[in-house]
């Protein structure tokens, strides 16, 4: 007897041949304060007028379903600690366990129950009194509490919204979480914030002092007076050129320290090759040194002949010689020649706009030639006795 292929496969399905037996599904039950689930998912948003990909990090309390999420351009270990710190502060405490997928951000080696976290992340978890746990590879149902809200975020928060920058994006995300956590959920038959009132007393309290998450780097100030960090450049005082400085990168600022001195800048979250410059770090260029104090020669002239200061000011602007040399020549003339002829000559030179001191000196010499260089026969008493 010949059978068609559809008939054969239908018979195999009915007889249970070639397939795995069906297993009934179950559900996970969590006590208040028992577990928080954390994961990330890529999305696209309109940020600064441009459509770009972002990493959405989410955290959900498994009992009350309280939701908190933030967005990042990338999600590294530093960003993970920043997000979890903000989530713990938002909830006002933490659970005994934080369930994650097998991400390399937290996992050092192993998967599932054999997962070993990175020592840095293990120390972070110890500070807040929880431990990281990873679900088995492929067991997505184990982290369904945090997986399900990603679809809700993508279809209810991002559509129709635009954001000016990262600060605006995360501020709107926090406001949206506040609103959503206060709404009635049909699948819960309750409001998450009302369930949270029961769960909050069971959360592990935050430390008295919540330390700031930061990264440390060592950088050398370049010849332009900038320090480079993630392609962005931050200005420092000109006295730090060529020095090795400590760079402390926090969530919203970058602090640069040299010795006991430090400067702070707002952190540029994107790696965009931007320059962040403080006005005090950049003195005006190409203006030359402004000499507000008069030179020693000018001071001496003002002491010996204060009535010649107007001529000195004009001489500095219109003189053909270098100012210092011209002032020295004028000072010599004041000291060597009689004051009367000298002032007459300078007054005449100033009247005609003459600032060639060599010609002025000849004018002085003509005026004093009769008195200083007397020849025989110039007067009645000049002959020999």
Helices and strands as residue ranges (DSSP letters): H 5-15, E 35-47, E 50-61, E 67-72, H 77-91, E 97-100, E 107-109, G 112-114, E 116-117, H 119-128, E 131-134, G 140-143, H 144-156, E 162-163, H 166-180, E 184-185, E 190-191, H 192-199, G 200-202, E 215-220, E 226-229, E 232-235, G 238-240, E 244-249, E 253-258, E 261-266, E 275-276, G 279-281, H 296-304, G 306-308, H 309-318, H 323-336, H 339-351, H 357-372
